[in-house]
Amino acid sequence: MRSGVARERLFGSVAAWLNNELTRGQAARLTCEWVTDNKHLYLVQVDQEDEDVDGVNPFQLRIGPVHRSDPTTSGSFLRPAEGEALQDWDKLKVLEELWESGATHKPTLFYTPLAALPKMAMLDARTALEQDFRSLIGPDNIIVRTSVRAGAEKVPNLPRTECVDPAEAAAWCLAERAKLAQGEVGPDDLAFVAHRFVPAPAAAWARAEPDNPVVEVHSLWGLPDALQYCPYDIWEVHIPTGFATEYPDYKSNMLIPRNNSGWEYVRIKNELARALSIGRREAVDVATRTAVIAQQLGRACHIMWFVGCTDWDGTHFNLPWYWTEAHVAQKNIDRTSYRVFRVANTTNLQEFLRHDGPRARQALELSPTDLDLMRDTKFIDAVGKAAKDAGVPVILAGSTLAHAYFQLRKQGCAVISPGEKEHSRARRSTVLGKLVRDKIPARITQRQEAEITRRLPSGSIKGFLLSKLLEEALEVRNAEDRSEKIIELADLYEVVLALIHAEGLSLGDVVAAADVKRAQAGGFEEGLVLMQTAILGRDRSTLQESTRTGTQVLGRKISEQEFEIPFTFFGFAEMDQPRSLTFGSLGIRLDLVLKADRIELRASKEAEQLDLPLDLTIGADSTLE
């Protein structure tokens, strides 16, 4: 398209035409993708999105605390995961592989070998098994999974329950035992592992390999099964420095638990779909601990995490749950101009198999919405075989670290992963420009990592120390448990000491002055906020509080062209989440994102819908004159 008008007016007029002509009378909005060769602008794609009538806000979902069972009590059939059992069963061995001895928040698991279970007809034994579930785990939200012997080949998506009550759990175990007894793996080599449902706002898969400083984390709100098929965010964390780079994606759907003990596949609100599903702090914690586990295992691995769990005392923690051997994701192949055949269920798959037309530029999109199919290994294998036999690729929006991708690759079919970046995300040269502790450069060199360090002139040190003071204060604010708060306050204290030294003073001088000032004016323990002052006239005895002087955390609008951002913004604003200031008269929106060590600003022109005398025709050869 070519136009003689300003770019803002061009976008505005195109947006107006698209909305007036293409979506007239529809509850929808359009997203336009443009490219330019520095001479012309080309509209290459228009996507229609539903308005947020029934989308879910993932930040408003209520997440309860993680339940803790007594790990020392046994029942008639269920036993606590301890002793030799940790070496016998794959899903119990993870308690030693993923957790150190005496670790806080270590999950409580119970198990029973299938060979120890009674037959369906033995009513008394079934009643005893039901009582085991009730007394050891609880009255509801019980999860039962199937485990193979430790050391045997890890089998993804083995049978498991949703959240069930004790009677349902006992009935499921006995019925599933009868089914599995007819399979390739006998009851002697299988066990049921039971626990209470683990509530968490988000889930992640992380990939690490020994001696590799970079860990990749894929995350999505809700239950981890959705990571196999839904778009996700990518974090890349450089462990030695804690430097984390985020690659957010448009996350369309998620899996959430419902009060009726089932799951629901829901759409995420459009305006929130590009927000990060986990924050930098959580990504760094998951990546760091994944790297430690990979080093201990001595092999590259993928680890599944529940992220943002809550304890009964209100503290938050991340819970490693399961690991598999790492597989290598294939290079992203060309994913343009495909005729997509969506497979959401077995009926769709049969329709694809019956198709007798040409297969040129055709692709299967695997996108099941039924939870049973999401975990159905045979269904995934059938889709992979169908794609391979037809010579077409499979489009899989889910994580390349999760089970579904691995199963499709084992079938030998080509997999297109829209969420994977087409360029390498390996951390190369990173410009930091931040003040670090004196021994950090030497430690970086010892890790065989290149670094460039400059010594500041004395006149510049104070400015960097003041900015470092704010950075460390934010770290203190984000610290959650006591030990972490102590560490972050120690960093803050170290910066204060450096400032005292830079001013040519001593700590004793500062402490003495602090004592005098405290005696005169008090400290800051009571949290008093001075809102207003004034000299009152004879006709006034009190102040009328202004609504503009509240302790707002984003900005106070002074005029149509001016905002004030108080320092409370740094103390209360959510990390990694955009906040917006709108200059209506200028048609500009300014997005601010508070990071741990910086503020990101992004200015954008508000869309204008202009009534221009233009004849717009959208097509491959269309031009806008």
N, C-alpha and C positions, 0 to 999 in steps of 0.2 A: 504494500500500500504506500502511496505517496501522498503527501499533503503539504500545502504551503503554510498551514497554521502551526502554532506552537504545539509542542508535544503534549502538554497537559490538556489543551483543547481538543487535540486529536483523540486522546484516550477517552476524554469525557464524552465526545460525540459518538464514538464507537460504542461505549458502554450504554449510552442512552438508546442508540438504535437497537442493540442486542436485546435490551430489557423491554423496549417498546414493541419490537417485532417478533422476537423469538420466544419470549417467556410471558407474553401478555396474558394476564388472568391466571397465571400459575404461581403457586407458593414455592418459588425456586429462586436461586441466584446463580450467576455465571462467574466462572473464573477463566480469565484469558491468559494465554501464554504467547509471548512475543519474542522474536529474535531480530537482530539488526546486523547489517554489514557495514555500519557506520554511514551509510548513504540512505538506506531505506529501512523502514520498519515492516515486519511481516507478522501478521496474526496467524499462528500455526496451529493453535488448538483452543477450543472452547469447551469447558467442562461445566455441566449443570449440577448444582448441589441443591438438595432439599433444604428448605428453611428449618430452623430448629424448633419444630413444633413438639416433637417427642424425643429429642436427643437427650442423652444422659450427661450430667456434669460429673466427671470422675472425682473432682475435688470435694463434692458434697456427699459422697457415699459414706455411710457410717461404718467404721471398722472397729469391732470390739477387741478387747485384749485377748492374747493367746492363752488358752487353757493349759493348766499344768496338772497332770495326774501324779499319783504316788508311784514312783518308779521301783518300789521294793516289794509290792504285793503281787501274788500270783492267784490265779483262779483255777477252776477245774480243767480248763483247756488253754486259756491265755496265760502267757508268761511274760515277765518284763524282759526287755532286750538287755542282756548283760552276760558276762562270762563267755563261755564257749560259743554261745549263740551269735555273738558279734563276728566270729570267724566263720560261721556256718552259712549265713544267709546274706545275700547281696544287699538287700535294702536295710539290713541291720549293720553291716560292716561300715556303712557310711558314717555311723556315729563315731567311729575311730578315725576314719579317713578324713572327715570334714571338720571334726571338732577335737580340740585338745582336751586332755583330762581335766575335769573340774570346771569346764567352761560354763559361763552363764548363758542362759537361754537355750541350752541343749535340749532338743525335743525328747519327749518321753514316748517310746514305742513299745508295743506289745506284739507277740507273735504266737502262732501255733502252726506246727508242721501239718500239712494236709493229711499225712498218714495217721496223725493222732486224733483226727476228727471222727465222730461217729457217722453212721449212715442216716439218711433222711428219716427212716422209719422209727428211729430210736427217740421217742418223744422226750423221755427224761433227760437224755444227754443234750437234746436241743434246748430244753429249758435251762439246763446248767450253763450252756454256752451263752444263752441270752443273758443270764445273770452275771456272767463274766464281763460282758460288754457294759452292763449297767453299773456294776460296782467299781470296775477298774477305769472306765473311760468316761461314762456319763450317760445322761438320758437322751441325748440327741447329738446331731452333728458328728456322727462317727464315720470315719473313712476306713475302708478295708482295701488293701492293695495286695498284689501277688508278687512274691519274690522267688528268684531262682537261687540255687546254691552259689555261694561266694566262689569266684574263680571261673564259673561257667560263663558262656557268652551272654552279655547283657541283651535282654529282649525288650525292646521298647513297647509301650502301650499294652502291657499285660492287663488282664481283667482287673477292674477295681469298681468300687461303689461310688455313688454320690454321697451326700450327707444323709445318713439313715439313723433310725433309732435302734435300740438293742435287738428287738424282735426281727426287724428287717435285716440287720447285720448277721444274726445267727442263721436266718433262712437263706440269705445269699451265700454264706460260706458253705453250707451243706449242699446247696444246689450247684454251686460252681465247682465244688470238689468232685461231684459226680461227672460234670462235663470234662474237667481237666484230666480225670482218670482215663479218658478215652484218647487223649492227645499223645503227642510224641514224647513229651516230658512227663514222667510218672509222678504220682503223689509223693514218693519218697524224696524227690528233688525239687519240691515246691513247698512254700509256706505262705500263710496269710499274715500280713503285717497290719496292725490296727493302731489308730491314733485319733485324736480329736482334730477336727478341721482347723487348719491354720489360716486365720484371717489376715489379709495384707492388702494394702491399696494397690500394689504393683508387683510385677514379677519380672525376672530377668534370666537370661542365659549369658554366661561369661566364658570367654576362651582365653586360656593362658598356656604357656609352654615354658619349661625350665630354662632359666638364663635369658629369656626374652623379656626386656624391660617394658614392653607394650602389651597391655591387656585390652581386649575388646569386649564391650558389654552391650547387649541388646535388651531393651526394656519396653514394657507396655503395661498400662493399667490393667487391673483385674487379675484373673486366674491365668496361670502359665500356659494352659492348653491353647489359648488364643494366639500365643507367640508362634505357633506352628503355621498359622495361616493368615494372620492379620499384619498390617504394616506396623512398624516399630521404630523406636529411636535407637541411635547408635552412639555410644560413648567410647572414646579411645583414650586410655589413661596411661601415661608414662609413669611407671611406679617409682623410680628413683627420685623424681622431682615432684610427683603428685600433680603434674600438669595434665589437665583433662580437656579434651575437645569434644563438643557435642555435635551431632548431626541429626537434628529433629526431623521427623517425617510427618506427613498427614496421616493420623491414626484414625481409621474409619470406624472400627468396631472393637468391642472388648467382651469378655465373659465376666459376669458378676454372679455372686450367690444370691439366692432369694430366700425369704423367710420360710417358704414351704420346703426347704431343704433341697431344692433343685438349683440348676444354673440357668442363666438367661443370656443369650447372645444379643447384645444391644448396640445401637449406634451411638457414637460420641457426638456431642454438640459441635457443630462446624467451627464456631469461634474458639473452641478449646482444643480442637484436634491437633493443632501444631504446637501446643504447649508441651514442655518436657514432662514425660511420665515419671521420671525420677530426677532428683537434683544432683548437682555436682558432688556434694558431700556423700550422698549415698553411692554414686557411681565410683568414687575413689575408694570407699570402704569395700564395696563388692570386688573391685578390681584388685586391691591390695591383698585381700584375704584369698582370692582365687589364685593369685600368683604364689602365695605361700603354700597353698594346698598342692598346686602343680609341682612345686619344688619338692615337697615331701613325697608325693606320689612318684616323682621321677619320670613323668611323662606328660605330654600335651593333653589337656582335658577340657571338656565343656562342663560347667557346673550350673545347675538350676538353683535360683534363689527366690525366696519370698522377701520382698523389699518393703521396709517401712512398718514392720509389725510393731504392735504396742504391748508393753507389759502392764501388769496390774497397777504398778506405781506410776504409769504414764510415760515411762521412758520408751524410746523407739530403738529398734534393732533390726538387722538384716539376717535372714536365716538361710544358710546353705542347706539344700535338701537332697540333691542327687547329682551324680556325675557320670559321664560316659567318656570313652576314648574320643579324642578330637579327630574330626575329619576335615579335610581341606575343601573349602568352597571353590567350585570351578570359576574361571574368569567369566565375568558377565558377558554373555553373547548378545548380539544385536537383538533388540527387543522392540523394533519399530514396525509399523505397518502389518501387524498380524491380524488375521481374522480369528477372533477369540471365541472359543466354545467353552462356556462356563460349566463346570461339574460341581454341583452342590450336593448331589445325592446319587444313589445307585441308578435311579431312573435316567438322570442326565448321562451317566456313563454308558448305559445301554443304548441311548439315542446316538451317542458318538460312535459306538461300535457298529451300529446299523447304517451309519452314513456311508453312502456309496459315491459321493461326489469327489471333486478334486481336493487334495490336501495341501496344495501349494500355499505357503504363508499362513498356514493354520496353526493354532496353538491351543492347548488345553489349559484352562485356568482352574486350578484346584482350590475350591473355596467352600468347604462343607460348613453348614451352620448347625447341624445336629451334633451334640456333644459325643454321642456314641460313635459316629463316623469319624470325628476328630481323633479318636483314640483307636480306631479300628485299623490294625496293621494290614489285614487282608484287603480292605478297601483301598488304602494308599498304594499297596503293591499292585492292585488291579489297575489303578489309574496309571501308574508308572509303566506297566506292561503294555497297556493300550496305547500310550503315547509312543513308546519305543517301536511297537509293531507298526504304527502308522507313520513313523518317521517325523513326528512333530514334537516340539518342546513343550514342557509344562511350565506355566507361569505360576509361581508360588510367592505370594506377598509376604509370607512368614519368614521367621529368622532362619538363617543358614546354619545356626548353631543347634537348632532343635531337631527332634526326631524325624519329622516328616521329610525335611530336606535330605537327610541321610538315607532314608528308605528309598526315596525316588532316585537318588544317585546310585544306590546299590542295584537298582533295576536297570541301570545303564542308559537312562533317558537324559536328554539335555534339560536343564532346569534354568529358567530365567527368574532372577530374583530382583524385582523392581526396587526393593529397599536397599540393596547393596550399591555402594558408590562405584562408578565405573573407573575411578582413579584409585591409586593406592592411598590408603589412609595411614601408611607408616609415618611415624613422627620423624621429620627431618629437621632442618634448621628452624628453631623457634626463637623469635625475638621476645625477650622477657622484659628487660630494662627494670628489674625490681631489686631492691636492696635485700641482700641475703646475709646470713650469719657468716662469720669470718672463715670458718673451716669448710663451708659448702663447696667452693671451687675445687679444693683438694679432694674432697670425697667424690665429686663428679669425675675427676680425672682417674681416681682409683677404680671407678666402674668402667673404665675404658670408653668414656663418652667425651666427645669434644666439647669444649666450652671456651667462651671469650668473656673475660672479666676486666673491668676497668676500675681503678681506684679513684674515688671522687675527690675533687679538690675540697679543702676545708670549708670554703664558702657555700658549697652545694649540699653538704652532709645534712644540715638541719632540715632543709626542705624535704629530702628523701625520708628522714626519720619521722617527720610529721605525717607524711603519707603512710609510712609503715605503721605508725601508731593507729591510724584509722583501720588499716587492713587487719591488724592483729585484734583490734576491738571487735570487728565483725566475726572473727574466728571465735572469740570468747562468747559472743551472742549465740553462735550456732552450736557450741559445745553442749552436750546433753548430760552425760554422767559425770560424777564427781572427779574421777581421774582425768578425764579429758578437759574439764574446766580448769583443773590445776595446771595442766600442761600449757593450755592456751593463755592463762593468766601469767604463767612464767615467761612466755614469749612477750607478752605486753610489758611485763616488768623489765625485761631485758632491753626493750626499746626505750623505756623511760630512763634507764641507767645510761644508755648511749647518748640520749639527749642531754642529760645532766653533764656528762663528760664533754660533749661538744660545746656546751656553754661555759666550760671552765669552772664548773661548780663541783661540790661534793654531795654525796647522798646525805650526809649529816646536816649540811646546810638546808637542804630541801625538807628533810623530816622536821627540823626545828621550826622552819617557817610554817609547815603544815600544822604543827601543834599550836602555834600562836593563832593561826587563822581559825582553826577549829574552836578554840576557846572563845574567840570573838564572834564568829558567825555560824558555828556548827558545821556538821558534815553534810552528806547527801543521803543518809540512810532512810529518811522519812519519805523521800520521793515527792517533794513539794515542787509544783510547777507554777511559777509566777506568770499569771495570765495578762494582767494589765496594771499600769500605775497611772496616776493623774494627780494634779493639784486641784482640789475641789473648790468651787466658788461658794459664796454664801448661800446660794439657792439649791445646792446639791450636797447630800450627806453620804451617798453611796455611788458606786460605779455600776453602770449598765453593761453587762458582759457582752462583748461583740462576738458574733458567730464566726468572724474571720480570724479570731485569735486562738481557735482550738488547736490542739496538738495534732494536726493532720500529718499523715505520713507520706503524702505524695507532693502536693503543691497547693499553694494559695494563689488564686487568680487575682492579680493586681489590676490588670486592664486587658483589653482584647489582644494585646501584643506582649504581655508580661506575666510570668509566673514567679513565685518564690518557692524554693524547695528547702524546707527546714532540715536541720541536721537529724531530726527524728526520722526522716526517711531512711537513713542508714541503720537506725536501730530497729525499725519495725517492718520495712518493706520485705516481701518474700524474695528470697534469693532465686535467681535464674528465671523469674517470671516477669514478663513485660508489663509495665504500667504506662499509661498514655496521658499526654497533655495535648489538648486540642486548641489551636489558635484559629477560631472560627472565621474571623475577618480575613485572615491570610490564606485560609484553606489548607492549613498545614497541621499534621499530627506528628508529635514527637514521642517516640516510644523509648522508655528508659528501662534498662535491665540491670539490676544490681548483681554483680558477680562478687566472688570472694576477694578479688584483688583489683577490681576496676568497675567502671560503669560503662555500659555500652549504650550509645545513642543512635537512634535511627529515625531520620526525618523522612516523611512521605507526604506527597500532595494528596489532599482529600479529593475523592472522585467528584468530577463536575459533570452534570448531565446538561449538555448545551443543545439548543435548538438551532443547528447549523443547516444551511441549504445544501445538504450533501446527498448524493444518490449513492448509497452504499450497497455493493453487491459482494457477498462473501464467496470466494471461490479461489481456485488455484491460480488463476491468472488475473484476479481482480486488482484494481488499483483505486486508490482514494485520491481524487483530484481536488 
